[in-house]
């Protein structure tokens, strides 16, 4: 018979093994987020849309014609931000249901695999977007984005199962760091393809399509590691006090909807969690819009070449690895809440400085990217771990669905503002500077959150440093 101290060795080893497997999904999906969603698809889909709206016009000239989208007249330059807006609104409806179902699923890692698989398939199919087929591009972007958000709801909820409170900042930061390494490696390979392709007869557009395919394949292939590695994930009981109609025997989907109704009712009983989500709605909206629109800003407003934009994002990925780990260490000393607030101050400076970056000055654009890399991973990783302390036990995926609904769901207002300002002014500079308000409002709201009170109200154990 093992002694009492030794009896905890196997659970600790299993927890560490689960954490290592869990990290790999950051590695897997970051290739799509970086290569496709952040760098290539925005400018590429805009080029395809311009070709459809203004046939025969050189790509260097601004297209003033419009596309007809469901009877609405849309500027080609605003198409991608609008697609992102519509997709995130749809996500707001989908992700909260996914979270409730995931909490009730005996094997959430399988849900992770299914969502990631469908998303990776849509991402790989983007290789077929060419000519004037902007409609196909719109559909595939929407499917991939919805599946990414759904998979992240499940993924983030698993964090609470595999890491105790004092370890979550570290585990979350390492996941983000590994994601930036993976995304950076594939981006480096695609950068080489775009620059060396013409020497071997591969045109720029073909190289972009191959890069889109590689991101989808990478996402799907490496998702196998966490799905298999988490196969023996220990079950988690649902929180006490669920309504009778949400009981397990009522079925996953039917019970999930009953559970959702209860969630929105009970959320008022967690005022600090609610205030945190409201703050996150604003500042994450700004972060996601800056990340998603920066390639458009660099390519079409500043006149930076595609290869230079790719190089900048490669540098951002490398810097973000160190930034995520650095923020994790700072949080261990000063707490995640204070560290995130400091990061939001830097984000505000980044957006303000971006307005004044001169056109066609690559060094200035690169310096701006380095500054973004320092705060990008750290603020996102610590926000995730900080929120994990504020959710009730047994309902992690359900409450993380609200979190994801704001990260990739309700973070639609920033892209909408970005697209509308561009459509009215034909200036991405004014679009980018309009985002300052999101960081200011989000920071003010976050400063009012009493984290310790929120942790106590959620019934969780507080980490030693908040």
C-alpha positions in Angstrom: 0.0 0.0 0.0 1.4 3.4 -0.9 1.9 5.9 1.9 -0.3 9.0 2.2 2.2 11.5 0.7 2.9 9.2 -2.2 -0.7 8.9 -3.0 -0.7 12.4 -4.4 2.3 11.8 -6.7 0.2 10.2 -9.6 -2.4 13.0 -9.6 0.4 15.6 -9.7 2.1 13.8 -12.6 -1.2 13.5 -14.4 -1.9 17.2 -13.9 1.6 18.1 -15.3 1.0 15.8 -18.3 -2.4 17.3 -19.0 -0.9 20.8 -18.9 1.8 19.8 -21.4 -0.9 18.4 -23.7 -3.1 21.4 -23.2 -0.3 23.8 -24.3 -0.3 22.3 -27.7 -3.7 23.7 -28.7 -2.2 27.2 -28.4 0.5 26.0 -30.7 -2.0 24.5 -33.1 -4.5 27.3 -33.5 -2.0 30.1 -33.4 -0.8 29.2 -36.9 -4.3 30.1 -38.3 -4.7 33.1 -36.1 -1.3 34.5 -37.1 -0.8 33.5 -40.8 -4.5 33.7 -41.9 -6.6 35.8 -39.6 -4.1 38.4 -38.7 -1.6 38.7 -41.6 -2.8 37.3 -45.0 -6.5 36.9 -45.3 -7.5 40.6 -44.7 -5.3 42.0 -47.5 -5.9 39.0 -49.8 -9.7 39.0 -49.5 -9.6 42.8 -50.0 -7.5 42.3 -53.2 -10.0 39.7 -54.5 -12.9 42.0 -53.6 -11.3 45.0 -55.3 -10.8 42.8 -58.4 -14.5 42.0 -58.4 -15.7 45.6 -57.8 -13.2 47.3 -60.1 -12.2 44.8 -62.8 -9.1 45.7 -64.8 -8.0 48.4 -62.3 -4.4 48.1 -61.0 -4.1 46.8 -57.4 -2.1 49.9 -56.4 -5.2 52.2 -57.1 -7.9 52.6 -54.5 -11.2 51.1 -55.7 -14.2 53.5 -55.2 -16.8 51.1 -56.5 -18.9 49.0 -54.2 -19.9 45.3 -53.8 -23.5 44.3 -53.3 -23.8 42.2 -50.1 -27.3 41.1 -49.4 -28.6 44.2 -51.0 -26.2 46.5 -49.1 -23.4 48.5 -50.8 -20.1 47.7 -49.2 -16.7 49.2 -50.0 -14.2 46.4 -50.9 -11.7 48.0 -48.4 -14.3 47.6 -45.6 -15.4 44.0 -46.5 -13.1 42.1 -44.2 -13.8 44.3 -41.1 -17.5 43.9 -41.8 -17.2 40.1 -42.2 -15.4 40.0 -38.9 -18.2 42.0 -37.3 -21.0 39.8 -38.6 -19.1 36.7 -37.6 -18.4 37.9 -34.1 -22.1 38.8 -33.6 -23.1 35.3 -34.7 -20.5 33.9 -32.3 -22.1 35.7 -29.4 -25.2 33.5 -30.0 -23.2 30.3 -30.6 -20.5 30.3 -28.0 -22.6 30.7 -24.9 -24.5 27.5 -25.9 -21.2 25.7 -26.6 -19.9 26.6 -23.1 -23.0 25.1 -21.4 -22.8 22.0 -23.5 -19.0 21.6 -22.8 -19.6 21.8 -19.0 -22.0 18.9 -19.3 -19.9 16.8 -21.8 -18.1 13.9 -20.2 -15.2 14.2 -22.7 -14.8 17.9 -23.5 -11.5 17.2 -25.4 -13.6 15.5 -28.1 -15.7 18.6 -28.5 -12.4 20.5 -28.9 -11.3 18.1 -31.6 -14.5 18.4 -33.5 -14.6 22.2 -33.5 -11.0 22.4 -34.4 -11.3 19.8 -37.2 -14.1 21.7 -38.9 -12.4 25.0 -38.5 -9.1 23.6 -39.9 -11.0 22.2 -42.9 -12.5 25.6 -43.7 -9.1 27.2 -43.2 -7.5 24.8 -45.6 -10.2 25.3 -48.2 -9.2 29.0 -48.4 -6.6 27.8 -50.9 -9.6 27.8 -53.4 -10.2 31.5 -53.0 -8.9 33.1 -56.2 -10.0 35.4 -59.1 -13.1 37.3 -58.0 -14.4 34.6 -55.6 -14.8 36.9 -52.6 -18.1 35.2 -51.6 -16.3 31.9 -51.0 -13.7 33.7 -49.0 -16.4 35.3 -46.8 -18.1 32.0 -46.1 -14.8 30.2 -45.2 -13.7 33.0 -42.9 -17.0 32.9 -41.1 -16.9 29.1 -40.6 -13.3 29.0 -39.5 -13.8 31.9 -37.1 -16.9 30.4 -35.5 -15.2 27.1 -35.0 -12.1 28.7 -33.6 -14.1 30.6 -31.0 -16.1 27.5 -30.1 -12.9 25.4 -29.6 -11.4 28.1 -27.4 -14.4 28.0 -25.1 -13.8 24.3 -24.5 -10.0 24.9 -24.3 -10.1 27.7 -21.8 -12.6 25.9 -19.6 -10.2 22.9 -19.4 -7.6 25.2 -17.8 -9.5 25.2 -14.5 -9.4 21.4 -14.5 -5.7 21.0 -14.9 -4.2 23.9 -12.9 -4.8 25.1 -9.3 -5.3 28.8 -8.7 -1.6 29.6 -8.0 -0.5 27.9 -11.2 -2.9 29.4 -13.7 -1.0 32.6 -14.5 2.1 30.5 -15.3 0.2 27.8 -17.2 -1.8 30.3 -19.2 1.3 32.4 -20.0 3.3 29.3 -21.2 0.4 28.3 -23.4 0.3 31.7 -25.1 4.1 31.7 -25.4 4.1 28.3 -27.1 1.4 29.5 -29.4 3.5 32.4 -30.5 6.4 30.1 -31.1 4.3 27.8 -33.3 2.6 30.7 -35.1 6.0 32.3 -35.6 7.6 29.2 -37.1 4.9 28.8 -39.7 4.9 32.5 -40.4 8.6 32.3 -41.0 8.2 29.5 -43.5 5.4 31.4 -45.3 7.6 34.5 -45.3 10.3 32.5 -47.1 7.8 31.2 -49.6 6.5 34.6 -50.5 10.0 36.0 -50.9 11.6 33.0 -52.6 8.6 31.7 -54.5 9.0 34.0 -57.6 12.5 32.6 -58.1 11.1 29.2 -58.7 8.0 30.2 -60.6 5.5 30.6 -57.7 3.7 33.9 -58.0 2.7 36.0 -55.0 -1.0 35.2 -55.1 -0.2 31.4 -55.4 2.2 31.7 -52.5 -0.5 33.4 -50.3 -3.0 30.6 -51.1 -0.4 27.9 -50.3 0.3 29.8 -47.0 -3.4 29.8 -46.2 -3.5 26.0 -46.8 -0.5 25.4 -44.6 -2.2 27.2 -41.7 -5.3 25.1 -41.9 -3.3 21.9 -42.1 -1.1 22.9 -39.2 -4.2 23.7 -37.1 -5.8 20.3 -37.7 -2.6 18.2 -37.4 -1.4 19.6 -34.1 -4.8 19.5 -32.5 -4.4 15.7 -32.4 -1.9 16.1 -29.5 -4.2 17.8 -27.0 -7.1 15.7 -27.9 -5.2 12.5 -27.3 -3.2 13.9 -24.4 -6.4 14.9 -22.5 -8.2 11.7 -23.2 -8.2 10.7 -19.5 -9.1 14.2 -18.2 -10.8 13.7 -14.8 -14.5 14.4 -14.8 -15.8 17.6 -13.2 -19.0 17.8 -11.3 -21.5 20.6 -12.3 -21.9 23.4 -9.8 -24.5 22.9 -7.0 -27.8 24.7 -7.2 -28.6 24.1 -10.9 -32.3 24.2 -11.7 -34.0 20.8 -12.0 -34.5 21.1 -15.7 -30.7 21.4 -16.1 -30.0 18.1 -14.4 -27.7 15.7 -16.4 -30.5 13.2 -17.1 -32.4 15.9 -19.1 -29.8 15.7 -21.9 -26.8 17.8 -22.8 -28.4 20.3 -25.1 -31.8 20.7 -23.3 -30.1 20.9 -20.0 -27.5 23.3 -21.4 -30.2 25.8 -22.4 -31.8 25.6 -19.0 -28.4 26.1 -17.5 -27.8 29.2 -19.7 -31.0 30.8 -18.4 -29.7 30.1 -14.9 -26.3 31.6 -15.8 -27.7 34.9 -16.9 -29.9 35.1 -13.9 -27.1 34.2 -11.5 -24.5 36.5 -13.2 -26.1 39.4 -11.3 -25.0 37.7 -8.1 -21.4 37.9 -9.2 -21.0 41.7 -9.7 -17.2 41.7 -9.8 -17.3 39.0 -12.5 -19.9 41.0 -14.4 -17.8 44.2 -14.1 -14.7 42.3 -15.3 -16.6 41.0 -18.4 -17.8 44.5 -19.1 -14.2 45.9 -18.9 -13.0 43.0 -21.1 -15.6 43.7 -23.7 -14.1 47.1 -24.2 -10.3 46.6 -24.0 -10.3 43.3 -25.7 -12.4 44.8 -28.5 -9.5 47.2 -29.0 -6.8 44.6 -28.8 -8.6 42.2 -31.3 -9.3 45.1 -33.8 -5.7 46.3 -33.7 -4.3 42.8 -34.2 -6.8 41.9 -36.9 -6.5 45.2 -38.8 -2.8 45.9 -38.5 -1.9 44.1 -41.8 -4.6 46.2 -43.6 -3.1 49.4 -42.0 0.4 48.5 -42.9 -0.2 47.3 -46.5 -2.9 49.7 -47.7 -2.4 52.9 -45.5 1.4 52.9 -45.0 2.3 51.3 -48.3 4.5 48.6 -46.6 5.1 45.6 -48.9 3.6 42.2 -48.2 6.9 40.7 -47.4 7.8 43.5 -45.0 4.4 43.1 -43.3 5.1 39.4 -42.9 8.6 40.1 -41.5 7.1 42.5 -39.0 4.6 40.0 -37.8 7.3 37.4 -37.5 9.3 39.7 -35.3 6.1 40.4 -33.3 5.6 36.7 -32.7 9.2 36.3 -31.4 8.9 39.3 -29.2 5.5 38.1 -27.9 7.0 34.9 -26.7 9.3 36.8 -24.3 6.5 39.3 -23.6 4.1 36.5 -22.4 6.7 34.9 -20.2 7.8 38.3 -18.8 4.2 39.3 -18.0 3.8 36.0 -16.2 6.8 36.8 -14.0 5.7 40.3 -13.3 2.2 39.0 -12.3 3.8 36.6 -9.9 5.2 39.6 -8.0 2.6 42.3 -8.5 -0.5 40.3 -9.4 -2.3 39.7 -12.7 -4.8 42.6 -12.1 -2.1 45.3 -11.8 0.0 43.8 -14.6 -3.0 43.8 -17.0 -3.8 47.5 -16.1 -0.2 48.4 -16.9 -0.5 46.6 -20.2 -3.6 48.6 -21.2 -1.6 51.8 -20.6 0.9 50.6 -23.1 -1.8 49.6 -25.6 -3.2 53.1 -25.4 0.2 54.5 -26.3 0.6 52.1 -29.2 -2.7 53.1 -30.8 -1.9 56.8 -30.4 1.6 56.4 -31.9 0.3 54.3 -34.8 -1.6 57.4 -36.1 1.7 59.2 -36.6 3.7 56.4 -38.2 4.9 57.8 -41.6 4.1 56.0 -44.8 6.6 53.7 -46.4 9.0 53.9 -43.4 9.5 50.2 -42.6 11.7 50.9 -39.6 8.9 52.9 -37.9 6.3 50.2 -38.6 8.6 47.5 -37.3 9.3 49.4 -34.1 5.5 49.7 -33.6 5.2 46.0 -34.1 7.8 45.3 -31.4 5.9 47.4 -28.9 2.7 45.5 -29.7 4.5 42.2 -29.3 5.7 43.1 -25.8 2.1 43.6 -24.5 0.0 41.4 -26.8 0.6 38.0 -25.4 1.0 39.1 -21.8 -2.2 41.0 -21.5 -4.2 38.2 -23.2 -2.6 35.3 -21.2 -3.1 37.1 -17.8 -6.6 38.2 -18.6 -7.5 34.5 -19.2 -6.0 33.3 -16.0 -7.4 36.2 -14.0 -10.9 35.5 -15.2 -10.5 31.8 -14.4 -10.4 32.9 -10.7 -13.8 34.6 -11.0 -15.9 31.8 -12.4 -17.9 29.4 -10.2 -16.6 25.9 -9.9 -18.1 23.3 -12.2 -19.4 25.9 -14.7 -16.0 26.9 -16.1 -16.8 26.3 -19.8 -20.2 27.9 -19.5 -18.7 31.1 -17.9 -15.8 31.0 -20.3 -18.3 31.0 -23.2 -19.2 34.5 -22.0 -15.5 35.4 -22.0 -15.0 34.0 -25.5 -18.2 35.6 -26.7 -16.5 38.9 -25.9 -13.1 37.9 -27.2 -14.3 36.4 -30.5 -18.0 36.9 -30.1 -19.2 40.3 -29.0 -15.9 42.0 -29.9 -17.6 43.4 -32.9 -17.9 47.1 -32.2 -14.2 47.8 -32.8 -14.2 46.2 -36.2 -17.5 48.0 -37.0 -16.1 51.3 -36.0 -12.9 50.6 -38.0 -14.8 49.7 -41.1 -17.3 52.6 -40.9 -14.6 55.2 -40.3 -12.7 53.9 -43.3 -15.8 53.9 -45.5 -16.6 57.5 -44.6 -13.1 58.9 -44.7 -11.1 56.3 -46.8 -8.4 56.6 -44.2 -7.1 53.8 -42.0 -5.2 56.3 -39.9 -8.5 57.7 -38.5 -9.8 54.2 -38.2 -6.9 53.1 -36.0 -6.8 56.2 -33.7 -10.6 55.8 -33.0 -9.7 52.6 -31.1 -8.1 54.6 -28.2 -11.5 54.9 -26.6 -11.8 51.2 -26.1 -8.6 50.9 -24.1 -9.4 53.9 -21.9 -12.9 52.8 -21.1 -11.8 49.2 -20.6 -9.0 50.3 -18.3 -11.2 52.5 -16.2 -13.7 49.7 -15.7 -11.0 47.1 -14.9 -9.5 49.4 -12.3 -12.9 49.3 -10.4 -12.9 45.5 -10.2 -12.4 44.1 -6.7 -10.7 40.8 -7.7 -10.4 39.3 -4.2 -14.1 39.9 -3.6 -14.9 38.4 -6.9 -12.9 35.3 -6.1 -14.6 34.9 -2.7 -18.0 35.3 -4.3 -17.3 32.6 -6.8 -16.3 30.2 -4.1 -12.7 29.8 -5.2 -9.4 29.8 -3.4 -7.6 33.0 -3.9 -4.0 32.8 -5.1 -1.3 34.2 -2.9 -0.8 37.3 -5.1 -3.8 38.9 -7.0 
